[in-house]
Amino acid sequence: MINYQVDTKGLEEVIKTFAGADKIVQQEFKTAMSKSTEKVASLTKKIAPVGVSGELRASINGKVTLIGSKDVEGVVGSPLPYAIYIETGTRPHYPPLAPLLLWVTRKLGVADERQAYAIAKGIQRKIGAVGTAANPFLSNAFEMAEPQIEMYFDQALDKITERLAKE
């Protein structure tokens, strides 16, 4: 019979080091994700369309969530129900006239009521016929930020390696 013996000297230290690896990975990825969501949110606010109130732009925010002991999730968006329709566009539909009238008077500066009504009615008919075009402000912001996001996560990997080497 042939016997092999393997010396496991240092194995316990390696096991201890990697026992804390999940925490280190999650901490560094949380930092990278926080920087990423801040970058995307900032760019999104710069390119988001501004309607009558500026409410859409003001509502854009980022959130980072830890999931379990290993994963990190970042989300950037708006809680406003109409934000998705601006991002993706709509099929033909007839929006209410009152918000269109407000938009025509404030955004276009039309003071005459009859003229504002005629313009708003025309916009309503056009949306009823063709819908609205997509304005992918959030998708565009993400694409603009993508190289920076990759850099943040590359830096996180470097920091993880450094921290594990020190432990």
N, CA, C and O of each residue as an XYZ file, in Angstrom:
668
protein
N       0.854     -1.176      0.000
C       0.000      0.000      0.000
C       0.899      1.239      0.000
O       1.915      1.295      0.694
N       0.498      2.217     -0.790
C       1.249      3.467     -0.858
C       0.495      4.505     -0.045
O      -0.714      4.664     -0.216
N       1.181      5.204      0.824
C       0.578      6.264      1.638
C       1.138      7.618      1.225
O       2.325      7.778      0.941
N       0.248      8.558      1.207
C       0.655      9.937      0.955
C       0.296     10.760      2.172
O      -0.747     10.548      2.790
N       1.134     11.670      2.504
C       0.852     12.566      3.616
C       1.013     13.990      3.099
O       2.011     14.335      2.467
N       0.009     14.800      3.385
C       0.039     16.190      2.945
C       0.147     17.063      4.177
O      -0.629     16.925      5.123
N       1.103     17.951      4.156
C       1.265     18.880      5.271
C       0.319     20.049      5.044
O       0.404     20.737      4.027
N      -0.573     20.268      5.983
C      -1.561     21.342      5.858
C      -1.180     22.550      6.702
O      -2.048     23.269      7.195
N       0.082     22.763      6.861
C       0.563     23.889      7.643
C       0.060     25.199      7.001
O       0.250     25.426      5.806
N      -0.563     26.029      7.791
C      -1.089     27.302      7.307
C      -2.525     27.228      6.819
O      -3.145     28.258      6.555
N      -3.060     26.019      6.697
C      -4.426     25.866      6.205
C      -5.439     26.532      7.115
O      -6.401     27.140      6.646
N      -5.225     26.418      8.399
C      -6.180     27.034      9.346
C      -6.211     28.553      9.189
O      -7.273     29.167      9.289
N      -5.050     29.157      8.945
C      -5.005     30.608      8.733
C      -5.749     30.985      7.445
O      -6.453     31.994      7.401
N      -5.587     30.171      6.406
C      -6.277     30.427      5.142
C      -7.791     30.319      5.342
O      -8.548     31.147      4.837
N      -8.222     29.309      6.072
C      -9.651     29.123      6.336
C     -10.196     30.324      7.104
O     -11.283     30.814      6.796
N      -9.453     30.799      8.095
C      -9.896     31.966      8.872
C      -9.986     33.210      7.981
O     -10.928     33.995      8.086
N      -9.001     33.372      7.113
C      -8.990     34.533      6.220
C     -10.223     34.529      5.316
O     -10.915     35.539      5.189
N     -10.485     33.388      4.694
C     -11.601     33.325      3.756
C     -12.954     33.244      4.449
O     -13.990     33.447      3.815
N     -12.953     32.951      5.744
C     -14.224     32.953      6.478
C     -14.817     34.359      6.500
O     -16.039     34.512      6.525
N     -13.980     35.372      6.490
C     -14.447     36.758      6.478
C     -14.541     37.346      5.094
O     -14.856     38.526      4.943
N     -14.272     36.540      4.070
C     -14.243     37.055      2.702
C     -15.603     37.583      2.254
O     -15.670     38.614      1.585
N     -16.693     36.890      2.614
C     -18.025     37.344      2.203
C     -18.283     38.770      2.673
O     -18.800     39.602      1.927
N     -17.917     39.034      3.909
C     -18.149     40.366      4.486
C     -17.314     41.422      3.747
O     -17.804     42.505      3.429
N     -16.060     41.090      3.485
C     -15.177     42.024      2.777
C     -15.700     42.296      1.364
O     -15.752     43.443      0.922
N     -16.082     41.233      0.667
C     -16.603     41.379     -0.695
C     -17.846     42.253     -0.681
O     -17.976     43.169     -1.494
N     -18.753     41.974      0.234
C     -19.989     42.748      0.284
C     -19.717     44.222      0.622
O     -20.342     45.113      0.048
N     -18.795     44.476      1.542
C     -18.470     45.870      1.895
C     -17.916     46.627      0.691
O     -18.341     47.744      0.397
N     -16.973     46.011      0.006
C     -16.348     46.691     -1.135
C     -17.315     46.839     -2.306
O     -17.315     47.863     -2.988
N     -18.138     45.818     -2.539
C     -19.126     45.921     -3.610
C     -20.220     46.925     -3.261
O     -20.762     47.587     -4.147
N     -20.544     47.041     -1.981
C     -21.534     48.057     -1.571
C     -20.984     49.452     -1.865
O     -21.709     50.320     -2.351
N     -19.719     49.660     -1.575
C     -19.096     50.954     -1.865
C     -19.115     51.234     -3.368
O     -19.462     52.336     -3.793
N     -18.744     50.237     -4.168
C     -18.743     50.405     -5.623
C     -20.160     50.652     -6.143
O     -20.364     51.478     -7.033
N     -21.129     49.939     -5.590
C     -22.517     50.106     -6.028
C     -23.048     51.477     -5.623
O     -23.789     52.102     -6.382
N     -22.679     51.950     -4.436
C     -23.114     53.280     -3.991
C     -22.577     54.356     -4.928
O     -23.307     55.263     -5.329
N     -21.298     54.249     -5.274
C     -20.704     55.210     -6.210
C     -21.401     55.128     -7.572
O     -21.650     56.146     -8.219
N     -21.708     53.906     -7.990
C     -22.354     53.695     -9.288
C     -23.753     54.298     -9.333
O     -24.108     54.980    -10.294
N     -24.551     54.045     -8.284
C     -25.915     54.593     -8.282
C     -25.889     56.114     -8.181
O     -26.733     56.789     -8.771
N     -24.933     56.654     -7.442
C     -24.811     58.121     -7.361
C     -24.479     58.697     -8.738
O     -25.036     59.719     -9.139
N     -23.577     58.042     -9.454
C     -23.174     58.510    -10.778
C     -24.348     58.459    -11.758
O     -24.605     59.424    -12.477
N     -25.060     57.323    -11.780
C     -26.188     57.181    -12.700
C     -27.298     58.168    -12.338
O     -27.882     58.793    -13.223
N     -27.592     58.313    -11.047
C     -28.639     59.257    -10.624
C     -28.270     60.685    -11.020
O     -29.118     61.437    -11.499
N     -27.020     61.052    -10.822
C     -26.566     62.403    -11.168
C     -26.703     62.658    -12.670
O     -27.207     63.704    -13.078
N     -26.258     61.715    -13.485
C     -26.387     61.873    -14.941
C     -27.851     61.880    -15.377
O     -28.237     62.639    -16.265
N     -28.658     61.033    -14.749
C     -30.079     60.972    -15.102
C     -30.751     62.306    -14.826
O     -31.545     62.784    -15.635
N     -30.435     62.907    -13.687
C     -31.030     64.211    -13.357
C     -30.628     65.283    -14.363
O     -31.404     66.191    -14.660
N     -29.411     65.170    -14.882
C     -28.952     66.160    -15.863
C     -29.686     66.045    -17.195
O     -29.930     67.055    -17.855
N     -30.042     64.819    -17.599
C     -30.628     64.645    -18.930
C     -32.128     64.352    -18.918
O     -32.744     64.243    -19.978
N     -32.715     64.226    -17.735
C     -34.158     63.959    -17.651
C     -34.943     65.142    -18.206
O     -34.566     66.294    -17.988
N     -36.024     64.868    -18.919
C     -36.837     65.970    -19.428
C     -37.507     66.722    -18.274
O     -37.857     66.137    -17.249
N     -37.672     68.000    -18.464
C     -38.321     68.816    -17.438
C     -39.646     69.311    -18.002
O     -39.691     70.039    -18.994
N     -40.709     68.899    -17.348
C     -42.036     69.328    -17.776
C     -42.421     70.625    -17.085
O     -41.591     71.514    -16.893
N     -43.659     70.717    -16.723
C     -44.196     71.923    -16.095
C     -43.624     72.124    -14.691
O     -43.276     73.243    -14.314
N     -43.530     71.049    -13.926
C     -43.176     71.177    -12.511
C     -41.734     70.840    -12.170
O     -41.247     71.253    -11.118
N     -41.040     70.109    -13.018
C     -39.697     69.640    -12.678
C     -39.738     68.467    -11.709
O     -38.710     68.057    -11.170
N     -40.936     67.933    -11.495
C     -41.151     66.866    -10.521
C     -40.385     65.589    -10.892
O     -39.842     64.927    -10.008
N     -40.333     65.241    -12.152
C     -39.636     64.027    -12.565
C     -38.163     64.101    -12.189
O     -37.638     63.202    -11.534
N     -37.509     65.159    -12.599
C     -36.082     65.328    -12.311
C     -35.819     65.290    -10.808
O     -34.860     64.666    -10.355
N     -36.664     65.953    -10.048
C     -36.472     66.004     -8.593
C     -36.714     64.649     -7.925
O     -36.211     64.399     -6.830
N     -37.480     63.778     -8.581
C     -37.839     62.498     -7.958
C     -36.809     61.394     -8.193
O     -36.919     60.322     -7.598
N     -35.824     61.628     -9.036
C     -34.846     60.586     -9.375
C     -33.904     60.371     -8.199
O     -33.335     61.316     -7.651
N     -33.755     59.113     -7.827
C     -32.847     58.779     -6.730
C     -32.275     57.386     -6.927
O     -32.752     56.604     -7.749
N     -31.246     57.099     -6.153
C     -30.611     55.789     -6.182
C     -30.710     55.138     -4.818
O     -30.770     55.813     -3.790
N     -30.726     53.824     -4.826
C     -30.822     53.074     -3.578
C     -29.959     51.828     -3.693
O     -29.980     51.142     -4.715
N     -29.199     51.538     -2.640
C     -28.367     50.345     -2.593
C     -28.914     49.450     -1.493
O     -29.183     49.902     -0.379
N     -29.075     48.171     -1.823
C     -29.628     47.204     -0.878
C     -28.691     46.011     -0.776
O     -28.228     45.488     -1.789
N     -28.414     45.584      0.454
C     -27.652     44.357      0.677
C     -28.631     43.198      0.618
O     -29.695     43.243      1.237
N     -28.273     42.165     -0.126
C     -29.135     40.997     -0.271
C     -28.375     39.791      0.274
O     -27.366     39.368     -0.291
N     -28.867     39.255      1.361
C     -28.183     38.124      1.979
C     -26.817     38.533      2.491
O     -26.614     39.672      2.910
N     -25.888     37.603      2.457
C     -24.553     37.885      2.984
C     -23.541     38.169      1.885
O     -22.386     38.478      2.179
N     -23.955     38.071      0.608
C     -22.990     38.215     -0.479
C     -23.355     39.259     -1.519
O     -22.464     39.864     -2.114
N     -24.622     39.484     -1.752
C     -25.033     40.275     -2.904
C     -25.408     41.703     -2.541
O     -25.833     41.999     -1.424
N     -25.235     42.570     -3.520
C     -25.570     43.985     -3.402
C     -26.367     44.361     -4.648
O     -26.017     43.967     -5.760
N     -27.436     45.120     -4.456
C     -28.257     45.549     -5.578
C     -28.349     47.070     -5.564
O     -28.554     47.684     -4.517
N     -28.195     47.662     -6.736
C     -28.358     49.102     -6.877
C     -29.491     49.404     -7.837
O     -29.601     48.786     -8.896
N     -30.331     50.355     -7.463
C     -31.473     50.734     -8.299
C     -31.497     52.255     -8.408
O     -31.351     52.960     -7.410
N     -31.680     52.747     -9.614
C     -31.859     54.177     -9.852
C     -33.166     54.337    -10.601
O     -33.432     53.612    -11.559
N     -33.973     55.273    -10.172
C     -35.231     55.486    -10.864
C     -36.057     56.566    -10.207
O     -35.572     57.342     -9.384
N     -37.309     56.594    -10.590
C     -38.266     57.557    -10.058
C     -39.499     56.800     -9.585
O     -39.939     55.859    -10.245
N     -40.062     57.203     -8.448
C     -41.289     56.557     -7.991
C     -42.540     57.073     -8.713
O     -43.638     56.555     -8.505
N     -42.372     58.080     -9.550
C     -43.531     58.650    -10.231
C     -44.092     57.663    -11.251
O     -43.336     57.081    -12.029
N     -45.405     57.471    -11.252
C     -45.984     56.469    -12.149
C     -45.780     56.766    -13.628
O     -45.775     55.840    -14.439
N     -45.612     58.019    -13.999
C     -45.473     58.339    -15.420
C     -44.033     58.269    -15.925
O     -43.801     58.391    -17.128
N     -43.070     58.077    -15.035
C     -41.661     58.049    -15.443
C     -41.392     56.945    -16.462
O     -40.662     57.160    -17.429
N     -41.967     55.786    -16.257
C     -41.751     54.661    -17.177
C     -42.284     54.976    -18.566
O     -41.716     54.527    -19.561
N     -43.377     55.748    -18.648
C     -43.952     56.082    -19.949
C     -43.091     57.089    -20.702
O     -43.069     57.096    -21.933
N     -42.387     57.935    -19.966
C     -41.462     58.857    -20.614
C     -40.251     58.071    -21.122
O     -39.784     58.293    -22.240
N     -39.753     57.165    -20.305
C     -38.597     56.344    -20.670
C     -38.875     55.463    -21.890
O     -38.048     55.383    -22.798
N     -40.025     54.809    -21.913
C     -40.301     53.802    -22.948
C     -41.275     54.249    -24.035
O     -41.422     53.571    -25.052
N     -41.942     55.386    -23.826
C     -42.957     55.828    -24.781
C     -44.272     55.123    -24.513
O     -44.363     54.258    -23.641
N     -45.296     55.504    -25.276
C     -46.618     54.906    -25.079
C     -47.255     54.570    -26.409
O     -46.879     55.090    -27.459
N     -48.221     53.692    -26.329
C     -49.071     53.417    -27.485
C     -50.098     54.553    -27.569
O     -50.206     55.344    -26.632
N     -50.834     54.647    -28.644
C     -51.858     55.692    -28.740
C     -52.865     55.618    -27.584
O     -53.356     54.545    -27.232
N     -53.150     56.762    -27.020
C     -54.138     56.883    -25.940
C     -54.543     58.351    -25.846
O     -53.875     59.215    -26.416
N     -55.610     58.635    -25.147
C     -56.060     60.024    -24.995
C     -55.820     60.479    -23.565
O     -56.567     60.119    -22.655
N     -54.755     61.285    -23.371
C     -54.486     61.781    -22.021
C     -55.522     62.827    -21.623
O     -56.170     63.418    -22.488
N     -55.683     63.061    -20.322
C     -56.626     64.098    -19.886
C     -56.190     65.470    -20.405
O     -54.997     65.748    -20.528
N     -57.138     66.292    -20.698
C     -56.870     67.599    -21.301
C     -56.288     68.610    -20.304
O     -55.455     69.433    -20.684
N     -56.710     68.559    -19.049
C     -56.270     69.556    -18.058
C     -54.744     69.632    -17.928
O     -54.202     70.736    -17.976
N     -54.020     68.508    -17.765
C     -52.555     68.616    -17.684
C     -51.921     69.144    -18.972
O     -50.899     69.829    -18.933
N     -52.532     68.821    -20.110
C     -52.012     69.338    -21.377
C     -52.198     70.851    -21.469
O     -51.318     71.562    -21.955
N     -53.344     71.338    -21.000
C     -53.581     72.789    -20.969
C     -52.547     73.489    -20.088
O     -51.999     74.527    -20.460
N     -52.293     72.916    -18.933
C     -51.288     73.483    -18.023
C     -49.924     73.510    -18.696
O     -49.202     74.503    -18.608
N     -49.575     72.422    -19.365
C     -48.294     72.346    -20.055
C     -48.201     73.402    -21.153
O     -47.177     74.073    -21.285
N     -49.249     73.548    -21.929
C     -49.252     74.527    -23.032
C     -49.089     75.950    -22.488
O     -48.332     76.744    -23.046
N     -49.794     76.271    -21.407
C     -49.703     77.642    -20.883
C     -48.351     77.907    -20.215
O     -47.767     78.976    -20.395
N     -47.853     76.933    -19.443
C     -46.592     77.164    -18.722
C     -45.361     76.935    -19.582
O     -44.442     77.755    -19.581
N     -45.333     75.851    -20.301
C     -44.124     75.479    -21.046
C     -44.011     76.243    -22.364
O     -42.923     76.662    -22.760
N     -45.148     76.418    -23.037
C     -45.121     77.127    -24.318
C     -45.410     78.613    -24.162
O     -45.200     79.399    -25.086
N     -45.891     78.986    -22.991
C     -46.156     80.405    -22.727
C     -47.370     80.958    -23.450
O     -47.435     82.157    -23.717
N     -48.328     80.107    -23.769
C     -49.535     80.555    -24.465
C     -50.511     81.097    -23.423
O     -50.988     80.354    -22.565
N     -50.804     82.393    -23.502
C     -51.659     83.031    -22.506
C     -53.141     83.007    -22.906
O     -54.016     82.915    -22.045
N     -53.415     83.089    -24.183
C     -54.794     83.117    -24.657
C     -55.447     81.747    -24.428
O     -54.948     80.723    -24.894
N     -56.577     81.751    -23.697
C     -57.256     80.496    -23.329
C     -57.690     79.679    -24.539
O     -57.493     78.465    -24.584
N     -58.281     80.355    -25.515
C     -58.769     79.626    -26.701
C     -57.614     79.000    -27.482
O     -57.693     77.857    -27.932
N     -56.565     79.761    -27.626
C     -55.395     79.254    -28.351
C     -54.767     78.090    -27.575
O     -54.394     77.079    -28.171
N     -54.650     78.227    -26.266
C     -54.091     77.160    -25.434
C     -54.946     75.896    -25.540
O     -54.423     74.787    -25.641
N     -56.263     76.080    -25.516
C     -57.177     74.939    -25.627
C     -57.001     74.234    -26.976
O     -56.958     73.005    -27.040
N     -56.899     75.019    -28.043
C     -56.749     74.440    -29.386
C     -55.434     73.660    -29.496
O     -55.395     72.573    -30.073
N     -54.376     74.219    -28.942
C     -53.070     73.542    -28.992
C     -53.114     72.260    -28.153
O     -52.654     71.208    -28.598
N     -53.667     72.350    -26.941
C     -53.767     71.173    -26.063
C     -54.612     70.085    -26.713
O     -54.275     68.904    -26.637
N     -55.708     70.483    -27.350
C     -56.580     69.520    -28.027
C     -55.829     68.853    -29.185
O     -55.986     67.655    -29.420
N     -55.025     69.620    -29.899
C     -54.219     69.067    -30.994
C     -53.187     68.059    -30.480
O     -52.969     67.012    -31.090
N     -52.565     68.386    -29.364
C     -51.596     67.465    -28.762
C     -52.307     66.178    -28.323
O     -51.802     65.073    -28.523
N     -53.482     66.347    -27.725
C     -54.253     65.188    -27.276
C     -54.596     64.268    -28.460
O     -54.488     63.046    -28.360
N     -55.006     64.871    -29.569
C     -55.354     64.084    -30.761
C     -54.125     63.355    -31.321
O     -54.203     62.189    -31.708
N     -53.009     64.055    -31.354
C     -51.783     63.436    -31.876
C     -51.380     62.242    -31.003
O     -51.040     61.182    -31.529
N     -51.416     62.406    -29.674
C     -51.088     61.292    -28.774
C     -52.104     60.163    -28.975
O     -51.749     58.985    -28.921
N     -53.365     60.529    -29.204
C     -54.395     59.526    -29.471
C     -54.149     58.757    -30.763
O     -54.562     57.604    -30.894
N     -53.482     59.390    -31.707
C     -53.221     58.743    -32.995
C     -51.926     57.937    -33.014
O     -51.885     56.835    -33.561
N     -50.864     58.489    -32.413
C     -49.548     57.833    -32.538
C     -48.875     57.501    -31.211
O     -47.828     56.853    -31.204
N     -49.442     57.923    -30.104
C     -48.784     57.687    -28.810
C     -47.677     58.698    -28.577
O     -47.663     59.765    -29.191
N     -46.760     58.368    -27.700
C     -45.628     59.258    -27.426
C     -44.330     58.509    -27.677
O     -44.236     57.305    -27.436
N     -43.343     59.227    -28.157
C     -42.027     58.633    -28.435
C     -41.291     58.391    -27.117
O     -41.492     59.106    -26.135
N     -40.449     57.384    -27.119
C     -39.620     57.099    -25.948
C     -38.576     58.198    -25.780
O     -38.056     58.733    -26.759
N     -38.287     58.517    -24.551
C     -37.185     59.414    -24.196
C     -36.377     58.666    -23.141
O     -36.551     58.905    -21.946
N     -35.490     57.757    -23.571
C     -34.820     56.855    -22.629
C     -33.716     57.538    -21.812
O     -32.544     57.170    -21.899
N     -34.108     58.518    -21.034
C     -33.147     59.294    -20.254
C     -32.396     58.432    -19.239
O     -31.200     58.636    -19.034
N     -33.063     57.484    -18.607
C     -32.409     56.633    -17.612
C     -31.466     55.638    -18.290
O     -30.333     55.454    -17.846
N     -31.926     55.006    -19.348
C     -31.065     54.067    -20.090
C     -29.835     54.783    -20.646
O     -28.725     54.253    -20.604
N     -30.043     55.986    -21.164
C     -28.923     56.757    -21.702
C     -27.923     57.125    -20.607
O     -26.712     57.075    -20.825
N     -28.428     57.491    -19.440
C     -27.544     57.840    -18.322
C     -26.716     56.625    -17.912
O     -25.521     56.746    -17.644
N     -27.350     55.456    -17.864
C     -26.615     54.239    -17.509
C     -25.510     53.962    -18.528
O     -24.382     53.640    -18.156
N     -25.838     54.087    -19.806
C     -24.825     53.852    -20.844
C     -23.663     54.833    -20.716
O     -22.505     54.456    -20.896
N     -23.972     56.085    -20.407
C     -22.921     57.093    -20.232
C     -22.036     56.763    -19.027
O     -20.831     57.013    -19.054
N     -22.630     56.205    -17.976
C     -21.905     55.920    -16.739
C     -21.196     54.573    -16.751
O     -20.367     54.306    -15.881
N     -21.504     53.730    -17.710
C     -20.991     52.354    -17.694
C     -19.472     52.239    -17.547
O     -19.024     51.412    -16.754
N     -18.651     53.017    -18.261
C     -17.197     52.899    -18.061
C     -16.776     53.235    -16.618
O     -15.893     52.589    -16.054
N     -17.407     54.230    -16.049
C     -17.107     54.618    -14.669
C     -17.535     53.512    -13.699
O     -16.826     53.218    -12.736
N     -18.682     52.908    -13.955
C     -19.172     51.821    -13.106
C     -18.195     50.653    -13.149
O     -17.868     50.075    -12.112
N     -17.728     50.307    -14.341
C     -16.752     49.220    -14.464
C     -15.488     49.538    -13.676
O     -14.911     48.655    -13.042
N     -15.060     50.791    -13.713
C     -13.883     51.197    -12.962
C     -14.116     51.045    -11.451
O     -13.240     50.565    -10.732
N     -15.303     51.457    -10.972
C     -15.613     51.317     -9.547
C     -15.513     49.859     -9.096
O     -14.983     49.571     -8.023
N     -16.024     48.947     -9.917
C     -15.996     47.533     -9.538
C     -14.600     46.925     -9.706
O     -14.232     46.022     -8.955
N     -13.829     47.401    -10.668
C     -12.429     46.968    -10.767
C     -11.655     47.392     -9.524
O     -10.860     46.626     -8.979
N     -11.900     48.632     -9.084
C     -11.253     49.116     -7.861
C     -11.682     48.289     -6.652
O     -10.874     48.003     -5.769
N     -12.949     47.910     -6.620
C     -13.446     47.081     -5.520
C     -12.730     45.739     -5.492
O     -12.354     45.255     -4.425
N     -12.542     45.137     -6.661
C     -11.830     43.855     -6.721
C     -10.392     43.998     -6.233
O      -9.882     43.129     -5.526
N      -9.741     45.097     -6.611
C      -8.378     45.353     -6.132
C      -8.354     45.478     -4.608
O      -7.479     44.918     -3.947
N      -9.308     46.206     -4.062
C      -9.363     46.386     -2.607
C      -9.659     45.075     -1.887
O      -9.118     44.814     -0.813
N     -10.517     44.254     -2.481
C     -10.815     42.944     -1.884
C      -9.538     42.110     -1.821
O      -9.231     41.499     -0.798
N      -8.795     42.094     -2.936
C      -7.541     41.341     -2.972
C      -6.563     41.846     -1.930
O      -5.929     41.054     -1.234
N      -6.436     43.166     -1.817
C      -5.541     43.761     -0.817
C      -5.953     43.379      0.603
O      -5.122     42.979      1.419
N      -7.232     43.507      0.878
C      -7.713     43.223      2.236
C      -7.558     41.756      2.597
O      -7.203     41.433      3.730
N      -7.820     40.865      1.649
C      -7.668     39.434      1.930
C      -6.191     39.066      2.121
O      -5.856     38.190      2.918
N      -5.321     39.749      1.378
C      -3.888     39.474      1.518
C      -3.362     39.905      2.884
O      -2.426     39.299      3.405
N      -3.953     40.941      3.464
C      -3.530     41.443      4.761
C      -4.025     40.567      5.925
O      -3.434     40.551      7.004
N      -5.106     39.853      5.679
C      -5.698     39.070      6.777
C      -4.999     37.759      6.992
O      -5.381     36.993      7.877
